[in-house]
Amino acid sequence: MKVLGIIPARYASSRFPGKPLIDLAGKSMIQRVYEGAKKCEVINDLVVATDDERIYQHVSDFGGSVLMTSEHHLNGTERCGEVIQHYKDADVVINIQGDEPLVQAEQLSQLIELFNDAKVNIGTLAKAMHEDFENQNRVKLVMNDQQDALYFSRSVIPFSKTKTNYWKHIGLYAWRKNTLEELLKLKPSSLEIAESLEQLRWLQAGYRIKVAITDIETPNIDTKEDVELVLKELNK
């Protein structure tokens, strides 16, 4: 099984323009993501996918692999779809978030291990959730007994009058390459539009999403305020 890791990285951002190039204790965010993912020994090829010359040049300068992609992609999945045209021999593709500078190789390995089961075509991660239930930026999910995702929501699911298990979605995805090619042909679905969650397009179309349970959650950087949280972790 040959695994391709892709790190989508855009310069433009309404909340935090240029964040892939911010300095985090002597290294850029994109370099920290790249070096963290590079430690995952089951990833055969790793590439940054960007639409910006500054990011392209920076990744080249620190010795990383990088591809220039279209500026018209609406999300990271579409950008991954362009990249796989350059890696015809990939079997599994993993989308590594470019705004998680503390990404752990163990997370990525755990996700990729799901594909040792030939029936798995899409995989993601979840972590037990104990607080912050009402935060709409914390995506929740419910699973069946086989750990296939049943639904993802920004609302609290399931509704319960008594204490129950809640799961937080960790936004890493992996697909078999041929499955990713199929997903890219799907149109936005009603559930996706309602929740603003792309993975609901796949579920609504009838695809199964296998979930691995992890204990690892690393902070992502969405705003300038998030930088301080990451710097505290780096300085521990």
SULNORWO-V414524 format. One line per field, one symbol per residue. ss: DSSP state (a for helix, b for strand, c for the rest). burial: 1 if it has 16 or more other ideal C-beta (glycine too) atoms within 10 Angstrom, else 0. Layout:
# SULNORWO-V414524
ss = ???
burial = ???
This chain:
# SULNORWO-V414524
ss = ccbbbbbbbcccccccccaaacbbccbbaaaaaaaaaaccccccbbbbbbccaaaaaaaaaccccbbbcccccccaaaaaaaaaaacccccbbbbcccccccccaaaaaaaaaaaacccccbbbbbbbbccccccccccbbbbccccbbbbbbccccccccccccbbbbbbbbbbbaaaaaaaccccccaaaaaacccaaaaaacccccbbbbccccccccccaaaaaaaaaaacc
burial = 00111111111000010011100100011111110110010110111111110011011000010110100010011111111100100101111111111111101101110110000111111100100000000011111000001011110010000000011111111111101100100000101100101111111000101111010010011000011001000000
